[in-house]
Amino acid sequence: MSANPYARLDPNMASFTLASADTEDGAPYADQHYSGIFGVPGGEDASPQLSWSGAPAGTKSFAVTVIDLDAPTPSGFWHWGLVDLPGDTTELPARAGAPEAKLPGAAFQLKNDASTVGYIGAAPAVGTGLHHYYTAVHALDVESVRALGVNEQSTLALLHFVIRGHVLARAVMAPTGEPRS
């Protein structure tokens, strides 16, 4: 099992509550959260519903990211990046990660590691065992990551590098997925 990557970055980071009507921490993803683009049977590349509460005062925006560190690459696999959610946002509906999804305020999605915009579902390679999809909601002290130099062409690694000094608190859950053929 991969370790929570955010605990390593800042073990003293404040947290808040993250939940989902579609999945939960440590529970297997449902079929629709797997990748149809990568040909996983039943996969629809549908992002799960997410809701959060208890973000700290001073939160001006949120970023949502999903990474699979169990992917057979040295750097894992980024599945989703959604940024510039207004600071009063407390929920994303299921399928908010669709490229054509209507997002609140000036929110926008970054390319994932499949070079598509939006959420790409789980697609664990055969023989790689159980994967953990670290889903994080980052409460930020800036209204827009654009002010930090992040735009639609930015990578998710760059996003994390530039927001690291602007994260007030972070909520994390890790649903799981297993290889399917």
FENURZI-V955539 format. One record per residue. N is the residue number from 1. RES is the residue in one small letter. SS is DSSP state (A for helix, B for strand, O for the rest). PSI is psi in whole degrees, -180 to 180 (999 if undefined). OMEGA is omega as a letter, one per 20 degrees, with the letter a starting at -180 (* if undefined). Layout:
n=N res=RES ss=SS psi=PSI omega=OMEGA
n=N res=RES ss=SS psi=PSI omega=OMEGA
This chain:
n=1 res=m ss=O psi=135 omega=r
n=2 res=s ss=O psi=150 omega=r
n=3 res=a ss=O psi=152 omega=r
n=4 res=n ss=O psi=114 omega=a
n=5 res=p ss=A psi=-24 omega=a
n=6 res=y ss=A psi=-29 omega=r
n=7 res=a ss=A psi=-35 omega=r
n=8 res=r ss=A psi=-37 omega=a
n=9 res=l ss=A psi=-45 omega=a
n=10 res=d ss=O psi=91 omega=a
n=11 res=p ss=O psi=-16 omega=a
n=12 res=n ss=O psi=12 omega=a
n=13 res=m ss=O psi=135 omega=r
n=14 res=a ss=O psi=154 omega=a
n=15 res=s ss=O psi=169 omega=r
n=16 res=f ss=O psi=-176 omega=a
n=17 res=t ss=B psi=132 omega=r
n=18 res=l ss=B psi=131 omega=r
n=19 res=a ss=B psi=169 omega=r
n=20 res=s ss=O psi=139 omega=r
n=21 res=a ss=O psi=-14 omega=a
n=22 res=d ss=O psi=-22 omega=a
n=23 res=t ss=O psi=179 omega=r
n=24 res=e ss=O psi=168 omega=a
n=25 res=d ss=O psi=125 omega=r
n=26 res=g ss=O psi=-6 omega=a
n=27 res=a ss=O psi=152 omega=r
n=28 res=p ss=B psi=143 omega=r
n=29 res=y ss=O psi=149 omega=r
n=30 res=a ss=O psi=163 omega=a
n=31 res=d ss=A psi=-44 omega=a
n=32 res=q ss=A psi=-18 omega=a
n=33 res=h ss=A psi=0 omega=r
n=34 res=y ss=B psi=171 omega=a
n=35 res=s ss=O psi=117 omega=r
n=36 res=g ss=O psi=-35 omega=r
n=37 res=i ss=O psi=-39 omega=r
n=38 res=f ss=O psi=8 omega=r
n=39 res=g ss=O psi=21 omega=r
n=40 res=v ss=O psi=127 omega=a
n=41 res=p ss=O psi=128 omega=a
n=42 res=g ss=O psi=-8 omega=a
n=43 res=g ss=O psi=138 omega=a
n=44 res=e ss=O psi=2 omega=a
n=45 res=d ss=O psi=41 omega=a
n=46 res=a ss=O psi=118 omega=r
n=47 res=s ss=O psi=144 omega=r
n=48 res=p ss=O psi=157 omega=r
n=49 res=q ss=O psi=141 omega=r
n=50 res=l ss=B psi=143 omega=r
n=51 res=s ss=B psi=150 omega=a
n=52 res=w ss=B psi=158 omega=r
n=53 res=s ss=B psi=159 omega=r
n=54 res=g ss=O psi=17 omega=r
n=55 res=a ss=O psi=148 omega=a
n=56 res=p ss=O psi=156 omega=r
n=57 res=a ss=O psi=145 omega=a
n=58 res=g ss=O psi=-3 omega=r
n=59 res=t ss=O psi=123 omega=a
n=60 res=k ss=O psi=-22 omega=r
n=61 res=s ss=B psi=170 omega=r
n=62 res=f ss=B psi=151 omega=r
n=63 res=a ss=B psi=143 omega=r
n=64 res=v ss=B psi=131 omega=r
n=65 res=t ss=B psi=153 omega=r
n=66 res=v ss=B psi=126 omega=r
n=67 res=i ss=B psi=144 omega=r
n=68 res=d ss=B psi=102 omega=r
n=69 res=l ss=O psi=-7 omega=r
n=70 res=d ss=O psi=-4 omega=r
n=71 res=a ss=O psi=146 omega=a
n=72 res=p ss=O psi=59 omega=r
n=73 res=t ss=O psi=160 omega=r
n=74 res=p ss=O psi=-21 omega=a
n=75 res=s ss=O psi=9 omega=a
n=76 res=g ss=O psi=-162 omega=a
n=77 res=f ss=B psi=120 omega=r
n=78 res=w ss=B psi=123 omega=a
n=79 res=h ss=B psi=-25 omega=a
n=80 res=w ss=B psi=146 omega=r
n=81 res=g ss=B psi=122 omega=r
n=82 res=l ss=B psi=125 omega=a
n=83 res=v ss=B psi=168 omega=r
n=84 res=d ss=B psi=31 omega=r
n=85 res=l ss=B psi=133 omega=r
n=86 res=p ss=B psi=149 omega=a
n=87 res=g ss=O psi=-13 omega=r
n=88 res=d ss=O psi=6 omega=r
n=89 res=t ss=O psi=137 omega=r
n=90 res=t ss=O psi=2 omega=a
n=91 res=e ss=B psi=148 omega=r
n=92 res=l ss=B psi=132 omega=r
n=93 res=p ss=O psi=163 omega=r
n=94 res=a ss=O psi=145 omega=r
n=95 res=r ss=O psi=16 omega=r
n=96 res=a ss=O psi=-19 omega=r
n=97 res=g ss=O psi=4 omega=r
n=98 res=a ss=O psi=142 omega=a
n=99 res=p ss=O psi=-31 omega=a
n=100 res=e ss=O psi=7 omega=a
n=101 res=a ss=O psi=141 omega=r
n=102 res=k ss=O psi=120 omega=a
n=103 res=l ss=O psi=152 omega=a
n=104 res=p ss=O psi=149 omega=r
n=105 res=g ss=O psi=-135 omega=a
n=106 res=a ss=O psi=19 omega=a
n=107 res=a ss=O psi=145 omega=r
n=108 res=f ss=B psi=161 omega=a
n=109 res=q ss=B psi=146 omega=r
n=110 res=l ss=O psi=165 omega=r
n=111 res=k ss=B psi=142 omega=r
n=112 res=n ss=O psi=-175 omega=a
n=113 res=d ss=O psi=-3 omega=r
n=114 res=a ss=O psi=5 omega=a
n=115 res=s ss=O psi=28 omega=r
n=116 res=t ss=O psi=154 omega=r
n=117 res=v ss=B psi=132 omega=r
n=118 res=g ss=O psi=-167 omega=a
n=119 res=y ss=O psi=132 omega=r
n=120 res=i ss=O psi=131 omega=a
n=121 res=g ss=O psi=176 omega=a
n=122 res=a ss=B psi=142 omega=r
n=123 res=a ss=O psi=59 omega=a
n=124 res=p ss=O psi=135 omega=r
n=125 res=a ss=O psi=142 omega=r
n=126 res=v ss=O psi=136 omega=r
n=127 res=g ss=O psi=1 omega=a
n=128 res=t ss=O psi=1 omega=r
n=129 res=g ss=O psi=-160 omega=a
n=130 res=l ss=O psi=135 omega=r
n=131 res=h ss=B psi=149 omega=r
n=132 res=h ss=B psi=126 omega=a
n=133 res=y ss=B psi=92 omega=a
n=134 res=y ss=B psi=107 omega=a
n=135 res=t ss=B psi=119 omega=a
n=136 res=a ss=B psi=139 omega=r
n=137 res=v ss=B psi=119 omega=a
n=138 res=h ss=B psi=121 omega=r
n=139 res=a ss=B psi=120 omega=a
n=140 res=l ss=B psi=154 omega=r
n=141 res=d ss=O psi=13 omega=r
n=142 res=v ss=O psi=147 omega=r
n=143 res=e ss=O psi=-29 omega=a
n=144 res=s ss=O psi=134 omega=r
n=145 res=v ss=A psi=-13 omega=r
n=146 res=r ss=A psi=-35 omega=r
n=147 res=a ss=A psi=-19 omega=r
n=148 res=l ss=A psi=2 omega=r
n=149 res=g ss=O psi=10 omega=r
n=150 res=v ss=O psi=133 omega=r
n=151 res=n ss=O psi=-173 omega=a
n=152 res=e ss=O psi=-19 omega=r
n=153 res=q ss=O psi=-5 omega=a
n=154 res=s ss=O psi=151 omega=r
n=155 res=t ss=O psi=162 omega=r
n=156 res=l ss=A psi=-30 omega=r
n=157 res=a ss=A psi=-44 omega=r
n=158 res=l ss=A psi=-44 omega=r
n=159 res=l ss=A psi=-51 omega=a
n=160 res=h ss=A psi=-35 omega=r
n=161 res=f ss=A psi=-45 omega=a
n=162 res=v ss=A psi=-25 omega=r
n=163 res=i ss=A psi=-10 omega=a
n=164 res=r ss=O psi=-32 omega=r
n=165 res=g ss=O psi=4 omega=a
n=166 res=h ss=O psi=5 omega=a
n=167 res=v ss=B psi=118 omega=r
n=168 res=l ss=B psi=-35 omega=a
n=169 res=a ss=B psi=162 omega=a
n=170 res=r ss=B psi=136 omega=r
n=171 res=a ss=B psi=133 omega=a
n=172 res=v ss=B psi=140 omega=r
n=173 res=m ss=B psi=156 omega=a
n=174 res=a ss=B psi=85 omega=r
n=175 res=p ss=B psi=165 omega=a
n=176 res=t ss=B psi=165 omega=r
n=177 res=g ss=B psi=149 omega=r
n=178 res=e ss=O psi=154 omega=r
n=179 res=p ss=O psi=141 omega=r
n=180 res=r ss=O psi=147 omega=r
n=181 res=s ss=O psi=999 omega=*
